[in-house]
C-alpha cells in the first residue's frame, strides 16, 4: 500500500501509515522562491504592526509622567504579536481612567486608548502590513 501524500502549492505532507507519523516538506519555491521568503515577510509585517500600535497609540495614552507610554515599549517584544503596557496601573487606566479629552492639553488621551486608535488608524496599519507581507 502506498503511503498517502497530500500535495499543495506550498509543499507536501507525507504520511507513514505504519508509524502514523506525518512529515511536512515545504516546496522550496514557496519558501524562498518567487516573491522571496514568506516567513520573513510575515515576520516583518508583524514587527510593523506591533511598532505602529505603540507609535500610533501614544497620542491616545494617558500621560502624567510618561511611564505608561514607556511601559508599552518596555513590555512589548516587537514582532511577537502581543503589545502590552506593563505598569501596575495600566489596566485601571485602560478601563476606568478619565474619558478622552478630560484635559485641554490631551484631547485624545484617555481610557480605551488602543481601541480608539485602532478605530481611526487601524486601516492604515492593515494596509502597511499587507504591503510588507506582499498581499493585495
N, C-alpha and C positions, 0 to 999 in steps of 0.2 A: 504494500500500500504506500502510495506516495504521500509525503508529508504535506499538509496544506500550506499554501503560500498566499498571502494577501498582498497584492501589488497596488501601490498608489504612486502618483507622480512624485511624492516626497520620499518614497522608499518602500521597503517590503517588510512584512512580518513572516518569519519562518517558524512554523510550529513543529516541534518534535513530539509526535504522539506517544512515543514510548516513555519519555520522561515528563511529558506535559509541560515543557518549557518552551517559551517563545523567545525569539531573537529579533530585534529590530535592526534593520540595516538601512541607513539613510542613503538616498540617492545622492552621489557626490555632486551632481549638477544642481541639486536643490540646496544643499548646504553651502556650497561656495561658488556655484556657477553663475549663470545668468542673473544679473541683479545683485550679486555679492552675497555676503554672509548674512542670512536672515536672522540668526541668533544675535549677531552684533547689532543689526538694525533694530531689533526689538529691544535689546538692552539699552541702546542709545535713546530710543523713544521713551522708555520707562524713566531713564535719567532726566530727560527733558520734562516729562510730566511732573515728576517729583519736584524738580527745581523750580518749575514755573508755578506750581501750587504754593511753594514757600514764598517766592518773589511776589506773586500777584495777590497773595493773602495779606501781605504786610500792611497795606493801607486800610484794611478792614479789621485788623487785630487790635484789641485794646492796648493802649500804650500809656504806661505811667513811668516805669523805669527802663523799659525796653527788654526786660528779661523774658517776658512771654514771647516776644518776637524771636529773640535769640535762642530760646529753648526749642523752637521749631527746627532751627538749623542744627543744634546740638543733638536733638532727639531723632533726627532723620538720617538714615543711611540712604543717600540719594541713589536711586536705581533699584531699591528693594520693593517699591510699590506701596510702602507704608510711610505716611507722613505723620509725625507725632510732635505735639507741643508738650513738653515733659515737666514743666514746673508744677509743683503740687496744686496750685490754684487754677490750672488751665481748664479743667473740667467745669469748675464752678463759674469761671468767666465765660466759657463757651455757652453753657446752658442757662445761667442765671445772672450774668453780668448786665451791665447797662445796655439799654436799647441803642441801636445805631443812632448817631447824631446827638447823643446825650450832651456833648460839649461842642461848642462852636469850632474849636480847633481840630476836632477829629470827627468830621461829619459822617464818614463811612465806618469809623471804628465802633465796635460793639459785639454783642453776642452773635453766635452762629456765623462767625467770620468766613469760614470755609464755604458754607452753603451759599452765602450771599455773593462771595467772589465767584463761585462756580456758576451761578446763575448769569452773571454778567460776562465773565471771561472764559467760561468753560468751552464754548465753541472754538475759540482761537487755540486753546490748549489741545483740543482734539485734532484740529486741522494741522497743527505743528507736529504732533505725534504721528499722524498719518503720513505726512510728508517725509519725516525721518525714516519711518518703517517701510516706505515705498508703496503705501496704499493710495487709493484714489479717493 
